[in-house]
């Protein structure tokens, strides 16, 4: 049995992960961490009886072992969580977005020295990964492109980690000479990342959606992915 600890267990994604881990035959939810467990009602409502619940990761790590820690928290805490888990040889699966380049490099060094693995991905939905791969292929032929990402209004970061990653992948494939100059100085034209404008929409009712629009002579091509429920991130 793989012992899985979930950090951010009371959040939108954390709850879904706790449910998904609990439903697997070869995994067990060994501990749940979230400062919101300070509210006794949250503890009662958690609904996964018998799972030890902690308000802080340090306290949890002192008391519990785990093979894998899954982090779905926020950009200001995720780095410390990952470093603390790797330090103890606990493998990490990180869905939290917003880690910077330097932090990623430091995490990689820590994982190597601790002999633990760390998987970090801005989007766990296979359809979104395929959308990014398709965008990478299409941009070689249609280099003028813009990204529109749409998320629920509680999302903390903008643009999304998925949009930034998509732009990075596209920039790596786009023929340099054919890359149109990114629009500068007009917020209505989006935030330019690696020369690709990204437009962020935040509205209630949405989950996670992204469209990549390519333009060419007399034609346009759009690819779009929609996560309709958080179940899309679980497999
Ligand atoms: P959320 O706000 O619903 O949940 C975050 C949870 O983390 C909250 O319950 C909060 O109390 C908890 N938390 C805050 N500080 C903590 C700490 N120090 N220790 C433990 N828990 C702490 O957010 P969400 O919608 O679940 O999203 C979480 C992250 O996952 C975001 O960065 C989001 O962009 C990302 N995300 C990634 C994917 C993916 O596929 N990789 C999909 C959806 C969302």
py3Dmol code that shows the C-alpha trace and the ligand (Angstrom):
import py3Dmol

protein = """\
ATOM      1  CA  UNK A   1       0.000   0.000   0.000  1.00  0.00           C
ATOM      2  CA  UNK A   2       1.316   3.412  -0.961  1.00  0.00           C
ATOM      3  CA  UNK A   3       0.941   5.842   1.936  1.00  0.00           C
ATOM      4  CA  UNK A   4      -0.165   9.224   0.593  1.00  0.00           C
ATOM      5  CA  UNK A   5      -0.240  12.449   2.594  1.00  0.00           C
ATOM      6  CA  UNK A   6      -2.317  15.342   1.206  1.00  0.00           C
ATOM      7  CA  UNK A   7      -1.237  18.927   1.944  1.00  0.00           C
ATOM      8  CA  UNK A   8      -4.038  21.439   1.405  1.00  0.00           C
ATOM      9  CA  UNK A   9      -6.568  18.671   2.110  1.00  0.00           C
ATOM     10  CA  UNK A  10      -9.511  21.014   2.678  1.00  0.00           C
ATOM     11  CA  UNK A  11      -9.086  22.963  -0.553  1.00  0.00           C
ATOM     12  CA  UNK A  12     -10.967  22.376  -3.781  1.00  0.00           C
ATOM     13  CA  UNK A  13      -8.236  20.168  -5.257  1.00  0.00           C
ATOM     14  CA  UNK A  14      -7.109  18.670  -1.941  1.00  0.00           C
ATOM     15  CA  UNK A  15     -10.591  17.325  -1.215  1.00  0.00           C
ATOM     16  CA  UNK A  16     -10.767  15.740  -4.656  1.00  0.00           C
ATOM     17  CA  UNK A  17      -7.315  14.166  -4.176  1.00  0.00           C
ATOM     18  CA  UNK A  18      -8.266  12.745  -0.754  1.00  0.00           C
ATOM     19  CA  UNK A  19     -11.330  11.151  -2.343  1.00  0.00           C
ATOM     20  CA  UNK A  20      -9.356   9.806  -5.316  1.00  0.00           C
ATOM     21  CA  UNK A  21      -6.604   8.321  -3.118  1.00  0.00           C
ATOM     22  CA  UNK A  22      -9.200   6.746  -0.837  1.00  0.00           C
ATOM     23  CA  UNK A  23     -10.858   5.086  -3.840  1.00  0.00           C
ATOM     24  CA  UNK A  24      -7.667   3.337  -5.012  1.00  0.00           C
ATOM     25  CA  UNK A  25      -6.924  -0.258  -3.924  1.00  0.00           C
ATOM     26  CA  UNK A  26      -3.169   0.224  -3.708  1.00  0.00           C
ATOM     27  CA  UNK A  27      -3.085   3.585  -1.881  1.00  0.00           C
ATOM     28  CA  UNK A  28      -4.041   4.742   1.546  1.00  0.00           C
ATOM     29  CA  UNK A  29      -4.580   8.306   2.739  1.00  0.00           C
ATOM     30  CA  UNK A  30      -2.095   8.395   5.628  1.00  0.00           C
ATOM     31  CA  UNK A  31      -2.516  12.031   6.738  1.00  0.00           C
ATOM     32  CA  UNK A  32      -4.226  15.279   5.798  1.00  0.00           C
ATOM     33  CA  UNK A  33      -2.770  18.742   6.397  1.00  0.00           C
ATOM     34  CA  UNK A  34      -4.563  22.079   6.244  1.00  0.00           C
ATOM     35  CA  UNK A  35      -4.604  25.102   8.586  1.00  0.00           C
ATOM     36  CA  UNK A  36      -8.373  25.124   8.150  1.00  0.00           C
ATOM     37  CA  UNK A  37      -8.512  22.004  10.378  1.00  0.00           C
ATOM     38  CA  UNK A  38      -8.315  24.555  13.239  1.00  0.00           C
ATOM     39  CA  UNK A  39     -12.076  24.838  12.772  1.00  0.00           C
ATOM     40  CA  UNK A  40     -13.627  21.812  14.537  1.00  0.00           C
ATOM     41  CA  UNK A  41     -16.512  21.879  12.074  1.00  0.00           C
ATOM     42  CA  UNK A  42     -14.058  21.485   9.178  1.00  0.00           C
ATOM     43  CA  UNK A  43     -12.619  18.453  10.948  1.00  0.00           C
ATOM     44  CA  UNK A  44     -16.091  16.931  11.399  1.00  0.00           C
ATOM     45  CA  UNK A  45     -17.096  17.688   7.812  1.00  0.00           C
ATOM     46  CA  UNK A  46     -13.884  16.255   6.371  1.00  0.00           C
ATOM     47  CA  UNK A  47     -15.692  12.960   5.965  1.00  0.00           C
ATOM     48  CA  UNK A  48     -12.705  10.615   5.798  1.00  0.00           C
ATOM     49  CA  UNK A  49     -12.952   9.105   9.240  1.00  0.00           C
ATOM     50  CA  UNK A  50      -9.816   7.854  10.956  1.00  0.00           C
ATOM     51  CA  UNK A  51      -7.357   9.829   8.820  1.00  0.00           C
ATOM     52  CA  UNK A  52      -5.031  11.880  11.059  1.00  0.00           C
ATOM     53  CA  UNK A  53      -5.579  15.583  10.351  1.00  0.00           C
ATOM     54  CA  UNK A  54      -3.003  18.314  11.094  1.00  0.00           C
ATOM     55  CA  UNK A  55      -3.037  22.089  10.882  1.00  0.00           C
ATOM     56  CA  UNK A  56       0.647  22.305   9.913  1.00  0.00           C
ATOM     57  CA  UNK A  57       3.048  20.172   7.890  1.00  0.00           C
ATOM     58  CA  UNK A  58       5.914  20.172  10.417  1.00  0.00           C
ATOM     59  CA  UNK A  59       3.656  18.778  13.122  1.00  0.00           C
ATOM     60  CA  UNK A  60       2.412  16.156  10.664  1.00  0.00           C
ATOM     61  CA  UNK A  61       5.900  15.133   9.545  1.00  0.00           C
ATOM     62  CA  UNK A  62       6.977  14.650  13.150  1.00  0.00           C
ATOM     63  CA  UNK A  63       4.113  12.257  13.784  1.00  0.00           C
ATOM     64  CA  UNK A  64       3.445  10.533  10.446  1.00  0.00           C
ATOM     65  CA  UNK A  65       5.390   8.757   7.746  1.00  0.00           C
ATOM     66  CA  UNK A  66       4.384   8.753   4.090  1.00  0.00           C
ATOM     67  CA  UNK A  67       5.709   7.456   0.771  1.00  0.00           C
ATOM     68  CA  UNK A  68       4.277  10.355  -1.207  1.00  0.00           C
ATOM     69  CA  UNK A  69       3.085  13.855  -0.380  1.00  0.00           C
ATOM     70  CA  UNK A  70       0.641  15.604  -2.712  1.00  0.00           C
ATOM     71  CA  UNK A  71       0.586  19.405  -2.483  1.00  0.00           C
ATOM     72  CA  UNK A  72      -2.338  21.529  -3.632  1.00  0.00           C
ATOM     73  CA  UNK A  73      -1.909  24.668  -1.532  1.00  0.00           C
ATOM     74  CA  UNK A  74      -0.768  28.089  -2.718  1.00  0.00           C
ATOM     75  CA  UNK A  75       2.302  29.725  -4.270  1.00  0.00           C
ATOM     76  CA  UNK A  76       3.574  31.168  -0.969  1.00  0.00           C
ATOM     77  CA  UNK A  77       3.739  27.866   0.940  1.00  0.00           C
ATOM     78  CA  UNK A  78       4.371  25.132  -1.616  1.00  0.00           C
ATOM     79  CA  UNK A  79       8.153  25.590  -1.818  1.00  0.00           C
ATOM     80  CA  UNK A  80       8.710  25.085   1.932  1.00  0.00           C
ATOM     81  CA  UNK A  81       6.413  22.058   1.907  1.00  0.00           C
ATOM     82  CA  UNK A  82       8.253  20.357  -0.922  1.00  0.00           C
ATOM     83  CA  UNK A  83      11.676  21.041   0.600  1.00  0.00           C
ATOM     84  CA  UNK A  84      10.552  19.657   3.992  1.00  0.00           C
ATOM     85  CA  UNK A  85       9.132  16.468   2.443  1.00  0.00           C
ATOM     86  CA  UNK A  86      12.092  15.831   0.145  1.00  0.00           C
ATOM     87  CA  UNK A  87      14.435  16.373   3.087  1.00  0.00           C
ATOM     88  CA  UNK A  88      12.768  13.354   4.716  1.00  0.00           C
ATOM     89  CA  UNK A  89      12.935  11.277   1.529  1.00  0.00           C
ATOM     90  CA  UNK A  90       9.195  11.607   0.837  1.00  0.00           C
ATOM     91  CA  UNK A  91       8.390  11.700  -2.880  1.00  0.00           C
ATOM     92  CA  UNK A  92       6.332  14.733  -3.925  1.00  0.00           C
ATOM     93  CA  UNK A  93       3.528  15.278  -6.410  1.00  0.00           C
ATOM     94  CA  UNK A  94       2.952  19.005  -6.786  1.00  0.00           C
ATOM     95  CA  UNK A  95      -0.054  20.518  -8.505  1.00  0.00           C
ATOM     96  CA  UNK A  96       0.260  23.964  -6.925  1.00  0.00           C
ATOM     97  CA  UNK A  97       1.183  26.541  -9.525  1.00  0.00           C
ATOM     98  CA  UNK A  98       3.354  29.645  -9.176  1.00  0.00           C
ATOM     99  CA  UNK A  99       6.802  28.188  -8.335  1.00  0.00           C
ATOM    100  CA  UNK A 100       9.589  30.328  -9.815  1.00  0.00           C
ATOM    101  CA  UNK A 101      12.529  29.120 -11.908  1.00  0.00           C
ATOM    102  CA  UNK A 102      15.020  29.451  -9.037  1.00  0.00           C
ATOM    103  CA  UNK A 103      12.732  27.551  -6.694  1.00  0.00           C
ATOM    104  CA  UNK A 104      12.333  24.776  -9.265  1.00  0.00           C
ATOM    105  CA  UNK A 105      16.107  24.500  -9.584  1.00  0.00           C
ATOM    106  CA  UNK A 106      16.515  24.370  -5.810  1.00  0.00           C
ATOM    107  CA  UNK A 107      13.851  21.671  -5.572  1.00  0.00           C
ATOM    108  CA  UNK A 108      15.626  19.657  -8.254  1.00  0.00           C
ATOM    109  CA  UNK A 109      18.912  19.870  -6.328  1.00  0.00           C
ATOM    110  CA  UNK A 110      17.191  18.841  -3.098  1.00  0.00           C
ATOM    111  CA  UNK A 111      15.420  15.900  -4.778  1.00  0.00           C
ATOM    112  CA  UNK A 112      18.707  14.637  -6.206  1.00  0.00           C
ATOM    113  CA  UNK A 113      20.592  14.952  -2.920  1.00  0.00           C
ATOM    114  CA  UNK A 114      17.752  13.370  -0.918  1.00  0.00           C
ATOM    115  CA  UNK A 115      17.185  10.571  -3.449  1.00  0.00           C
ATOM    116  CA  UNK A 116      13.463  11.341  -3.642  1.00  0.00           C
ATOM    117  CA  UNK A 117      11.390  12.037  -6.739  1.00  0.00           C
ATOM    118  CA  UNK A 118       9.383  15.175  -7.334  1.00  0.00           C
ATOM    119  CA  UNK A 119       6.732  15.509 -10.028  1.00  0.00           C
ATOM    120  CA  UNK A 120       5.537  19.068 -10.677  1.00  0.00           C
ATOM    121  CA  UNK A 121       2.927  19.836 -13.315  1.00  0.00           C
ATOM    122  CA  UNK A 122       0.682  22.868 -13.736  1.00  0.00           C
ATOM    123  CA  UNK A 123      -2.114  20.727 -15.136  1.00  0.00           C
ATOM    124  CA  UNK A 124      -2.853  17.071 -14.358  1.00  0.00           C
ATOM    125  CA  UNK A 125      -5.612  16.724 -16.972  1.00  0.00           C
ATOM    126  CA  UNK A 126      -4.449  14.582 -19.898  1.00  0.00           C
ATOM    127  CA  UNK A 127      -6.522  16.695 -22.302  1.00  0.00           C
ATOM    128  CA  UNK A 128      -4.682  19.834 -21.203  1.00  0.00           C
ATOM    129  CA  UNK A 129      -1.309  18.122 -21.678  1.00  0.00           C
ATOM    130  CA  UNK A 130      -2.379  17.074 -25.183  1.00  0.00           C
ATOM    131  CA  UNK A 131      -3.523  20.654 -25.887  1.00  0.00           C
ATOM    132  CA  UNK A 132      -0.037  21.886 -24.922  1.00  0.00           C
ATOM    133  CA  UNK A 133       1.614  19.264 -27.128  1.00  0.00           C
ATOM    134  CA  UNK A 134      -0.674  20.177 -30.033  1.00  0.00           C
ATOM    135  CA  UNK A 135       0.115  23.879 -29.564  1.00  0.00           C
ATOM    136  CA  UNK A 136       3.813  23.076 -29.658  1.00  0.00           C
ATOM    137  CA  UNK A 137       3.385  21.239 -32.953  1.00  0.00           C
ATOM    138  CA  UNK A 138       1.063  23.803 -34.584  1.00  0.00           C
ATOM    139  CA  UNK A 139       3.197  26.860 -33.745  1.00  0.00           C
ATOM    140  CA  UNK A 140       5.951  25.595 -36.033  1.00  0.00           C
ATOM    141  CA  UNK A 141       3.567  26.121 -38.947  1.00  0.00           C
ATOM    142  CA  UNK A 142       1.392  28.991 -37.642  1.00  0.00           C
ATOM    143  CA  UNK A 143       3.741  31.155 -35.545  1.00  0.00           C
ATOM    144  CA  UNK A 144       1.239  33.942 -34.780  1.00  0.00           C
ATOM    145  CA  UNK A 145      -0.655  32.791 -31.693  1.00  0.00           C
ATOM    146  CA  UNK A 146      -2.349  34.014 -28.527  1.00  0.00           C
ATOM    147  CA  UNK A 147      -3.540  32.192 -25.401  1.00  0.00           C
ATOM    148  CA  UNK A 148      -6.839  32.802 -23.626  1.00  0.00           C
ATOM    149  CA  UNK A 149      -7.115  31.072 -20.262  1.00  0.00           C
ATOM    150  CA  UNK A 150     -10.293  31.065 -18.187  1.00  0.00           C
ATOM    151  CA  UNK A 151     -10.569  30.009 -14.525  1.00  0.00           C
ATOM    152  CA  UNK A 152     -12.870  30.276 -11.513  1.00  0.00           C
ATOM    153  CA  UNK A 153     -12.756  33.611  -9.677  1.00  0.00           C
ATOM    154  CA  UNK A 154     -11.046  32.201  -6.538  1.00  0.00           C
ATOM    155  CA  UNK A 155      -7.845  31.344  -8.393  1.00  0.00           C
ATOM    156  CA  UNK A 156      -4.933  33.249  -6.829  1.00  0.00           C
ATOM    157  CA  UNK A 157      -2.461  33.436  -9.708  1.00  0.00           C
ATOM    158  CA  UNK A 158      -2.798  35.001 -13.149  1.00  0.00           C
ATOM    159  CA  UNK A 159      -1.817  34.084 -15.743  1.00  0.00           C
ATOM    160  CA  UNK A 160      -2.296  30.401 -14.973  1.00  0.00           C
ATOM    161  CA  UNK A 161       0.640  28.013 -14.699  1.00  0.00           C
ATOM    162  CA  UNK A 162      -0.823  26.093 -17.632  1.00  0.00           C
ATOM    163  CA  UNK A 163      -0.804  29.206 -19.852  1.00  0.00           C
ATOM    164  CA  UNK A 164       2.786  30.081 -18.899  1.00  0.00           C
ATOM    165  CA  UNK A 165       3.922  26.510 -19.541  1.00  0.00           C
ATOM    166  CA  UNK A 166       2.099  26.442 -22.890  1.00  0.00           C
ATOM    167  CA  UNK A 167       3.793  29.694 -23.922  1.00  0.00           C
ATOM    168  CA  UNK A 168       7.215  28.333 -22.854  1.00  0.00           C
ATOM    169  CA  UNK A 169       6.698  25.184 -24.922  1.00  0.00           C
ATOM    170  CA  UNK A 170       5.479  27.163 -27.938  1.00  0.00           C
ATOM    171  CA  UNK A 171       8.339  29.669 -27.738  1.00  0.00           C
ATOM    172  CA  UNK A 172      10.807  26.784 -27.843  1.00  0.00           C
ATOM    173  CA  UNK A 173       9.363  25.553 -31.148  1.00  0.00           C
ATOM    174  CA  UNK A 174       8.438  28.766 -32.929  1.00  0.00           C
ATOM    175  CA  UNK A 175      10.798  29.660 -35.778  1.00  0.00           C
ATOM    176  CA  UNK A 176      12.600  32.750 -34.371  1.00  0.00           C
ATOM    177  CA  UNK A 177      12.485  34.689 -37.629  1.00  0.00           C
ATOM    178  CA  UNK A 178       8.737  34.161 -38.011  1.00  0.00           C
ATOM    179  CA  UNK A 179       7.753  35.120 -34.472  1.00  0.00           C
ATOM    180  CA  UNK A 180       5.586  38.241 -34.613  1.00  0.00           C
ATOM    181  CA  UNK A 181       6.676  40.976 -32.214  1.00  0.00           C
ATOM    182  CA  UNK A 182       4.612  40.763 -29.015  1.00  0.00           C
ATOM    183  CA  UNK A 183       2.301  43.738 -28.437  1.00  0.00           C
ATOM    184  CA  UNK A 184       3.761  46.098 -25.845  1.00  0.00           C
ATOM    185  CA  UNK A 185       2.270  48.631 -23.466  1.00  0.00           C
ATOM    186  CA  UNK A 186      -1.449  48.022 -23.948  1.00  0.00           C
ATOM    187  CA  UNK A 187      -3.010  45.865 -21.199  1.00  0.00           C
ATOM    188  CA  UNK A 188      -5.956  45.094 -23.453  1.00  0.00           C
ATOM    189  CA  UNK A 189      -3.554  43.092 -25.633  1.00  0.00           C
ATOM    190  CA  UNK A 190      -2.709  40.712 -22.810  1.00  0.00           C
ATOM    191  CA  UNK A 191       0.425  39.935 -20.800  1.00  0.00           C
ATOM    192  CA  UNK A 192       3.228  38.984 -23.147  1.00  0.00           C
ATOM    193  CA  UNK A 193       5.194  35.897 -22.071  1.00  0.00           C
ATOM    194  CA  UNK A 194       7.954  34.624 -24.359  1.00  0.00           C
ATOM    195  CA  UNK A 195       6.462  36.838 -27.083  1.00  0.00           C
ATOM    196  CA  UNK A 196       3.015  35.232 -26.776  1.00  0.00           C
ATOM    197  CA  UNK A 197       0.088  37.321 -25.446  1.00  0.00           C
ATOM    198  CA  UNK A 198      -1.859  35.637 -22.633  1.00  0.00           C
ATOM    199  CA  UNK A 199      -5.370  36.819 -21.701  1.00  0.00           C
ATOM    200  CA  UNK A 200      -6.711  35.773 -18.276  1.00  0.00           C
ATOM    201  CA  UNK A 201     -10.425  35.573 -17.522  1.00  0.00           C
ATOM    202  CA  UNK A 202     -11.679  34.966 -13.944  1.00  0.00           C
ATOM    203  CA  UNK A 203     -15.381  34.267 -13.461  1.00  0.00           C
ATOM    204  CA  UNK A 204     -17.619  32.297 -11.103  1.00  0.00           C
ATOM    205  CA  UNK A 205     -18.935  29.111 -12.670  1.00  0.00           C
ATOM    206  CA  UNK A 206     -15.700  28.292 -14.478  1.00  0.00           C
ATOM    207  CA  UNK A 207     -13.227  25.553 -13.466  1.00  0.00           C
ATOM    208  CA  UNK A 208     -10.159  25.548 -15.774  1.00  0.00           C
ATOM    209  CA  UNK A 209     -10.237  26.240 -19.505  1.00  0.00           C
ATOM    210  CA  UNK A 210      -7.741  27.308 -22.139  1.00  0.00           C
ATOM    211  CA  UNK A 211      -7.867  28.201 -25.784  1.00  0.00           C
ATOM    212  CA  UNK A 212      -4.860  28.686 -28.053  1.00  0.00           C
ATOM    213  CA  UNK A 213      -5.698  30.641 -31.196  1.00  0.00           C
ATOM    214  CA  UNK A 214      -3.372  30.595 -34.198  1.00  0.00           C
ATOM    215  CA  UNK A 215      -3.660  32.967 -37.143  1.00  0.00           C
ATOM    216  CA  UNK A 216      -2.311  32.548 -40.670  1.00  0.00           C
ATOM    217  CA  UNK A 217      -2.977  33.947 -44.124  1.00  0.00           C
ATOM    218  CA  UNK A 218      -6.744  33.811 -44.596  1.00  0.00           C
ATOM    219  CA  UNK A 219      -7.258  31.286 -41.800  1.00  0.00           C
ATOM    220  CA  UNK A 220      -7.282  30.686 -38.089  1.00  0.00           C
ATOM    221  CA  UNK A 221      -7.028  27.538 -35.995  1.00  0.00           C
ATOM    222  CA  UNK A 222      -8.231  27.236 -32.404  1.00  0.00           C
ATOM    223  CA  UNK A 223      -7.586  24.452 -29.916  1.00  0.00           C
ATOM    224  CA  UNK A 224      -9.398  24.388 -26.628  1.00  0.00           C
ATOM    225  CA  UNK A 225      -9.421  22.294 -23.484  1.00  0.00           C
ATOM    226  CA  UNK A 226     -12.068  22.430 -20.751  1.00  0.00           C
ATOM    227  CA  UNK A 227     -11.834  20.856 -17.322  1.00  0.00           C
ATOM    228  CA  UNK A 228     -15.536  20.580 -16.578  1.00  0.00           C
ATOM    229  CA  UNK A 229     -15.031  18.983 -13.159  1.00  0.00           C
ATOM    230  CA  UNK A 230     -11.944  18.557 -10.910  1.00  0.00           C
ATOM    231  CA  UNK A 231     -12.247  14.826 -11.608  1.00  0.00           C
ATOM    232  CA  UNK A 232     -10.337  15.587 -14.821  1.00  0.00           C
ATOM    233  CA  UNK A 233      -7.162  16.092 -12.726  1.00  0.00           C
ATOM    234  CA  UNK A 234      -7.415  12.856 -10.738  1.00  0.00           C
ATOM    235  CA  UNK A 235      -6.314   9.950 -12.987  1.00  0.00           C
TER     236      UNK A 235
END
"""
ligand_1 = """\
44
LIG
P -7.876 26.227 -2.607
O -7.675 27.628 -2.163
O -9.262 25.704 -2.737
O -7.109 25.235 -1.627
C -5.857 25.505 -1.037
C -5.870 24.860 0.348
O -4.542 24.942 0.879
C -6.798 25.585 1.353
O -7.681 24.652 1.970
C -5.831 26.196 2.352
O -6.365 26.251 3.672
C -4.662 25.213 2.248
N -3.401 25.765 2.763
C -2.977 27.051 2.753
N -1.786 27.137 3.367
C -1.461 25.886 3.767
C -0.362 25.344 4.468
N 0.654 26.114 4.865
N -0.362 24.005 4.733
C -1.375 23.215 4.329
N -2.445 23.676 3.648
C -2.477 25.001 3.373
O -7.084 26.089 -3.991
P -7.295 24.996 -5.145
O -8.320 25.485 -6.106
O -7.456 23.640 -4.542
O -5.897 25.102 -5.917
C -4.691 24.820 -5.247
C -3.519 24.968 -6.218
O -3.607 23.971 -7.236
C -3.462 26.312 -6.969
O -2.110 26.710 -7.059
C -4.016 25.980 -8.347
O -3.503 26.832 -9.353
C -3.482 24.584 -8.518
N -4.198 23.710 -9.455
C -3.443 22.828 -10.153
C -4.039 21.885 -10.965
C -3.194 20.848 -11.665
O -3.736 20.033 -12.420
N -1.891 20.821 -11.439
C -5.434 21.882 -11.109
C -6.190 22.808 -10.391
C -5.563 23.706 -9.547
"""
view = py3Dmol.view(width=600, height=400)
view.addModel(protein, "pdb")
view.setStyle({"model": 0}, {"cartoon": {"style": "trace"}})
view.addModel(ligand_1, "xyz")
view.setStyle({"model": 1}, {"stick": {}})
view.zoomTo()
view.show()
